[in-house]
């Protein structure tokens, strides 16, 4: 399973890449301070899934670690054009892609939700 530092490093690279691409699209020169800031945003965003849904074992994955969350992040990434959204969504999605490549994979959140509802209401 990828470590917290792995996700953070990958998120930092994504933040930097998105920042440079954004500046170039606008015909502006990137600067070091802003690049470091956006790398920090990416690093933070890449670990949000584990911060909000802490790992408790190989099968800890739930709604934020699901195929639906990855699909939604990718869909929103394509729909947005502001730098914060691009960095946050791509870094978040990178966490899910890395986790999907482990033996635990990613669950379908709708299946987990249906099971939880069935247990709660004894359906």
VENCORUR-V994730 format. One record per backbone hydrogen bond with DSSP energy under -1.0 kcal/mol. NH is the residue of the N-H (numbers start at 1). CO is the residue of the C=O. E is the energy in kcal/mol with one decimal. If there is no record, write none. Layout:
NH&CO&E ; NH&CO&E
This chain:
7&3&-2.3 ; 8&4&-2.5 ; 9&5&-2.5 ; 10&6&-2.5 ; 11&7&-2.6 ; 12&8&-2.2 ; 13&9&-2.0 ; 14&10&-2.1 ; 15&11&-2.7 ; 16&12&-2.2 ; 17&13&-2.7 ; 18&14&-2.9 ; 19&15&-2.1 ; 20&16&-2.6 ; 21&17&-2.4 ; 22&18&-2.4 ; 23&19&-2.5 ; 24&20&-2.4 ; 25&21&-2.3 ; 26&22&-1.3 ; 27&24&-1.3 ; 28&23&-3.0 ; 35&31&-2.3 ; 36&32&-2.4 ; 37&33&-2.1 ; 38&34&-2.6 ; 39&35&-1.9 ; 40&36&-1.9 ; 41&37&-2.1 ; 42&38&-2.2 ; 43&39&-2.4 ; 44&40&-2.4 ; 45&41&-2.8 ; 46&42&-2.0 ; 47&44&-1.5 ; 48&45&-1.1 ; 51&47&-2.0 ; 52&48&-2.6 ; 53&49&-1.8 ; 60&57&-1.7 ; 67&107&-2.2 ; 70&66&-2.0 ; 71&67&-2.6 ; 72&68&-2.6 ; 73&69&-2.5 ; 74&70&-2.3 ; 75&71&-2.4 ; 76&72&-2.7 ; 77&73&-2.2 ; 78&74&-1.9 ; 79&75&-1.3 ; 80&76&-1.4 ; 86&82&-2.1 ; 87&83&-2.6 ; 88&84&-2.9 ; 89&85&-2.8 ; 90&86&-1.9 ; 91&87&-2.4 ; 92&88&-2.6 ; 93&89&-2.5 ; 94&90&-1.9 ; 95&91&-1.4 ; 96&92&-1.5 ; 97&93&-2.6 ; 98&94&-2.5 ; 99&95&-2.4 ; 100&96&-2.2 ; 102&99&-1.6 ; 112&108&-1.7 ; 113&109&-2.7 ; 114&110&-2.3 ; 115&111&-2.3 ; 116&112&-2.4 ; 117&113&-2.5 ; 118&114&-2.4 ; 119&115&-2.3 ; 120&116&-2.5 ; 121&117&-2.7 ; 123&118&-1.6
